[in-house]
Amino acid sequence: MMQTVKVIGAGLAGCEAAWSAARLGVNVELYEMKPHKFSPAHHRAGFAELVCSNSLRSNQLNNAVGLLKEELKSLGSLIMEAAYATEVPAGSALAVNRDEFSDYITEKIKNHPNITVIEGEVTEIPEGIVVIATGPLTSEAFAKKISALTGGSELHFFDAAAPIVDFSTVNTEVAFFASRYGKGAPEDYLNCPMTKEQYDVFYNALISAKTAPLKAFDKELQEDLTVFEGCMPVEVMASRGYDTLRFGPMKPVGLPLPSTGEDAFATVQLRRENKEGTMYNIVGFQTHLTFSEQKRVFGLIPGLENAEFFRYGVMHRNTYINSPGFLTSTYSVKNQGRIFFAGQMTGVEGYVESTSSGLVAGVNAAMLALDGEPIVFPRETEIGALAHYVSEGGVSSSFQPMNANFGIIAPFDKKIKGGKKCRNEAYAVRSLEIIKNFDIFAKSV
C-alpha cells in the first residue's frame, strides 16, 4: 500500500509541496494550525498568506528570481499559477492581490482529490513521510522537536547576515586581493582601502542612515542586542564612536596598500563566499539598514561604488536550519530520508525561493512514496542551484540564508562575451532548456 505524504504548514512552500506530491498521484495530508492558532505575523485564515510584501520581484529572465519563476511556471507550480491569475500592475515585477492570491491557492488545495486538509497545531514530528514547512515563525513547541531532530545545535533563531556583492561589479582598480598579514590565499579576500576623508564621508552617512522598521515579532532585536553578541549591526557599532569600526571590521593593519606599502586609514574586507569566486560578502557588515540605504551608504566604500548586491544584509527573526551536511539536495534529512524540509527554514530566502524548495521536497517525498528514484535538479538551473547551496553551503564556515542569484548557479566553462547581461541571458537559456526536458509531471493527475 502506497504511503501518504504528510505536509506540515500551508504557507507557500507547504502548499507547493502538497500540490506537487498530489499531482504525482500520492495521497497528501496537509496540516495547518490556522484558524485555531495564528503566528504573530499571520492574520488570514487562508493558505499561502503573504506577510511582508505582495511582490514576487522581477519578471525579467536576466534576473535570477525572474528565471526561477519561469522554471517553476514551466513545471506547473501552483504558486506561480496563482500569482499570474491574481497579478496586479507592477512594471517589470510580479505583484499580486494578496487576498485573491491566498483564496486561489486555498480553493485549489481544498478541492484537490488527493489532498486532505487537517486543521490544528502539530507538536510532534509524525511517523511516515513528512515535509516540514512551518516557516520562520514556527511555534515554540514544534521548534523544540525540530531542534531535537537536528541534535539541538543546528537550529538558528535569528538571521544576522552581511551583504553579498557580485564580484564582477567590484572596481578592482581600487580594491585589491590580500589576506591579512599574508596569511591564507590572497584571492580569499578583497580589500577596499579608505583615506581619512573617505572614511569621514562613509562614517557620517552610516550613523545617520535609515534602519528598517521592526516587526512586532522582531522586537527582541531592539530590546536585547546581546542576542547578536559577536555580530553587532555595523551601524550600532559605528554609533559607539568614531574609531570603533577602525579597530573592528574596518581595521587596516596587516593589509598594506600595494602602491605604497603603507596601511590605509581604514579598510573594508570582502571575503570569498563561494568556490567560483563570483560572490564576496562584506566582512562584519551585518546590518539593519533598509535595502536602499545599504546600496547608498555601502556604495560610498571605494571599489564598491558600482557594486551590485546578490543579497542585502539582514537582521530579523528567522528560524532556520544549519542545512549543509544536514539536508540533501532533495531537501531530505541525510540520516532520516523520510523527513523533508521546505521553505525559509531550509535557508532559502524569499517567497519564490520557498516555493522552489516546496516543489523539490514535494516531488521527492512523492517519489519516496512511489518507491521511485530521487529527482535532483542540476546546478545549471536556479532551482538546483538553491538546493545545492542549501545542502552544500559556500566556502565560509557560517551558513546564511540565500536568495536566488546567478552567483550560486553553475558557471560556464568559458567566459560569455557581451558582459553581465549576456551572461545572465545565457544562463537562462541553458536552464530553461534543461527544465523543458524534465518530465516529472508527464503523467500527473
URNORRA-V225871 format. One line per field, one symbol per residue. phi: phi as a letter, one per 30 degrees, with the letter a starting at -180 (. if undefined). A space follows every 10 residues. Layout:
phi->???
This chain:
phi->.dddccccjc dddddddddd ddddjcdbcc cbddcdbcdd ccbddddhdd cdacccidcd ddcddddedd ddedcieddd eddddbdbea idccbbdedd dddddedddd cddccccbdk dccbdddidb ccbdidceee ddddddeddd jibccccbcb bddbcdedcd dddcdbdace hididdddbc bcdbddddde ddeddddcdd cddddedcdd dddbddecej bdedddeddd leceddcbdc dddibddedb icdddabccc cecbddidbb cddicdacdd dddddddddd dejcdcdccd addbbadadb dddeicccdc icdecbddcc bajdddjcbk ddddeedddd dddddddddc hcdeccdddd cdeddddddd dcicdddcdb ebddaddcdd dddbdddjjd ddddddeddd ddddddcdce cecdc
